[in-house]
Amino acid sequence: MSPVCYEPDAVPPVHGSPITTVTSERLVLTSADGANFAAHLARPGRASGPAVLVLPDNRGLSGFYERLTERLAEQGHIALAIDYFGRTAGTDPRTEDFPFMEHLGKAHKDGLFADIAAGAAHLRAESDEEIVSLGFCFGGRLAFMTARPAFGLAGTIGLYGYPDVLFGNPGPTQMAGELRGPILGLFGGADEGISPEVVSAFGEALEGAGVAHEFVTYPGAPHSFFELGRPELAETCADAWSRILGFLKRTARGDLTSPRAATMQD
């Protein structure tokens, strides 16, 4: 299986027509240790829900996630996507042949969490809205981990984030007792890297810890199914968008209070 979640030319799917205007800009933020890292911020002309902290896949900040912040802003959510590699690769935009796996190997948990916290702090400076994390693949795993109270988030969403032990490091499943809901997890039923048993074990751990959560597994959907231009996944993408935006709305209202799991049927 390729280590790449999205190819450089990948584009996020669109959710209907925009409900507001959008402005966006590339930023350089500073982490607690003084390290600079790149980010992309999209602001809605009229905010109407929680702010979203976007955590990219293992390639770090790319055009896919820059566009995703704008898609979220079109639906009324101020959104910030952060990069992971400022300490080793700087803050300039990157070419398609960027050796992200080399830099991923140099990224450490403390630095990643510090950058996530700095991203959340910037969103708090931009808006009084609650913050929800939204992560994909590697970022999905990180998003689940940001459900720890120390991050102060109102909710977390992870798409195809691996929740179990990885390279000897405990994952969200092992950390379930430290997490706080609500959590939304979206998974592909045909994801070769995340088995149904792994997802089930994560759900059982969260349920045992009393963490409010909702899991959806899409039958036949592969890893990285959330992408424009794949007609066979259009219905899956539409449902995922609906669930993401619905989760944001329900989180703002405090409606998601009970652990539950769901599977979308064909």
Phi, psi and omega in degrees: 000135181295142176287351183274131175277309178233137175290159184303333182264009181292149182228137178290152177293163181255141176252094174058199181274147176299145177258357180201168176283165183222139167236148181214159180202153174273137183235162166238118180254164181240129181276175184297332181270008179090356180286140176266147176212154183278155176206163177228125184246133174238131182245130173282148175297328177223109181284141183216032179174185183301153170283155184235127175260110186269125181248109187290175174286191188289355175279346183082198182297128180215176180301326179304313185280332173297316178293325180297320177300324180289324176297319178294319179295327177300335180260012172098009184248120171296134187222140180230124174254134182249160174260161181252351196242025180299327183290332184245341185236000180078192188242003181284154173303152187245157177277168183296336182266019177305125183281071188296328181294326176297318181282328177299323179294341180263354180281136181244151184307314184299318179292318179299313181293326177294321179292321177298316179297322179292323176297317178297320179297322179294319177298321179295327177287334181276330190209152175271000182288155171298162182240137174238135175272146180223110185235157184232130177058243175305319177290333175293319175299314178297320180300316178302322180290335179285002173285359173292140184304333183302333181279343176066031182269155181275344180180166180222144177232129178232126174257125180039050173266127183287121188263354187263186179302134181224121182053038178082357181263133179297147180248189180305326178300314181289338182264007189308322181294344179264352189267159179228135181275180005276151178233134173246125177240126178244126187228154176264130181293339179252021178287113183290343183263347182229101185283158175303326180295323179293317178296316180299318180296323177296314179298319179295322179295318178294317179298318179296331179270359180073029182266121179297128183206160175220123178246139174231128175246125182265111181303132177080354182277135179275179170300150178056042182287342185277086185203141177286150173091015177237088187306325181292346181247009184300317180294320178297315180298319180297318179293319179299315177302315181300319181289321178298309181292324176295321177297318178299317180294315182291326177296318179299327180271348182076028185277334186274098187237348186242136175297136174200162178226150182219153174232124177287129181265152177298000000 
